[in-house]
């Protein structure tokens, strides 16, 4: 079976590249769907092709990149020159690319193949930023895509609920059978529950999914929608919050809480006159989500509460985010061990290709900042986190400048997610990588859409020679 997969893999790669090349917009949206379903394919449907499926979305992306950047000059209309934000990003990204390429051939890796693989987590998804401004051609198109994409929460969330109420030995809970039970389960010893992963292969993947879904659903509730879509969004939020408890990750719950604090707090500071109306819009959703948790998913809340009370390592986890990078500087000075050396998939790749052993790292590493320091060294570490901080600043600036309600709320959501996830794994979490750079593209997408909508309204005003109040914003349908 494995020999057959190796034989068919090159053919499959060419086949996928061909079809993803045909329509780059469809391919980018397909990648966002693949992020959600690839874990199910790896766990239940094609476990023998797990490694190939892991790279499936990357192949689709490369096909889209080839089409957009080299064969679609009429659609590639975004211009970096003359855009100060874009120019600043490009300058830092080029420095990061040069340093990362240099570290990809670090002798400590044992083989440059490991370095080339390691570049994926740092560089492969960055081109999404420059594609986003042309991915959606109107505000309504963006809204319709987001509301449709969030419908995936319903089947994924229902699967997660079934996992929670199934025994850890159930075929639905493949993850719990691969690692120690004390990591993959939680709750009362007399009735242990699996920590749910939904369609994802690991707990971390589902944690990212519910956070991103939460961050996209909240802005939709902040604007006018038809009643059907409003209640669909509320149902999605009930599943998101309920399965966040079922996932058992304290970071997810804390991040969702801080997101709401930031979401309402920043709008209170910037547009205080509209906060009362915003709170009224969220009154029913808050009541519905709270009632849903207390009535249907009280056991999930109780299991999470026990886990949170029995684990007191929060201060340790926060501390190592800052101490590990400082401690690891002494190991190599201004140099590093090379890109990809700490990636969790590297040992399997090294074994599959029979690559030479790397230089031994004489410390235990756990946090992403520490691993970045080991892979890129101090100079690359500063470049990487400077890039992430600049993206946060640019997203905040986008939020402050925008006027149209939906676009402004989405900019705020992207800003908060980038800010709150700055200490989370990104380079080593292939689920977050796609969402992270997709949301980063909002820096350029959202202002362009506002410009398009303002131009449409101006043309209507000129055509009918009436005031702007004649064309008020209507609910999204």
HELIX and SHEET records of a PDB file:
HELIX    1   1 UNK A    2  UNK A   22  1                                  21    
HELIX    2   2 UNK A   24  UNK A   40  1                                  17    
HELIX    3   3 UNK A   41  UNK A   45  3                                   5    
HELIX    4   4 UNK A   47  UNK A   49  5                                   3    
HELIX    5   5 UNK A   50  UNK A   54  1                                   5    
HELIX    6   6 UNK A   56  UNK A   71  1                                  16    
HELIX    7   7 UNK A   84  UNK A  104  1                                  21    
HELIX    8   8 UNK A  107  UNK A  109  5                                   3    
HELIX    9   9 UNK A  112  UNK A  123  1                                  12    
HELIX   10  10 UNK A  128  UNK A  135  1                                   8    
HELIX   11  11 UNK A  139  UNK A  150  1                                  12    
HELIX   12  12 UNK A  152  UNK A  164  1                                  13    
HELIX   13  13 UNK A  171  UNK A  177  5                                   7    
HELIX   14  14 UNK A  181  UNK A  184  1                                   4    
HELIX   15  15 UNK A  189  UNK A  191  5                                   3    
HELIX   16  16 UNK A  203  UNK A  221  1                                  19    
HELIX   17  17 UNK A  227  UNK A  247  1                                  21    
HELIX   18  18 UNK A  250  UNK A  270  1                                  21    
HELIX   19  19 UNK A  272  UNK A  274  5                                   3    
HELIX   20  20 UNK A  275  UNK A  296  1                                  22    
HELIX   21  21 UNK A  298  UNK A  310  1                                  13    
HELIX   22  22 UNK A  314  UNK A  332  1                                  19    
HELIX   23  23 UNK A  346  UNK A  353  1                                   8    
HELIX   24  24 UNK A  368  UNK A  401  1                                  34    
HELIX   25  25 UNK A  405  UNK A  420  1                                  16    
HELIX   26  26 UNK A  430  UNK A  440  1                                  11    
HELIX   27  27 UNK A  442  UNK A  464  1                                  23    
HELIX   28  28 UNK A  468  UNK A  471  5                                   4    
SHEET    1   A 2 UNK A 185  UNK A 186  0                                        
SHEET    2   A 2 UNK A 193  UNK A 194 -1                                        
END                                                                             
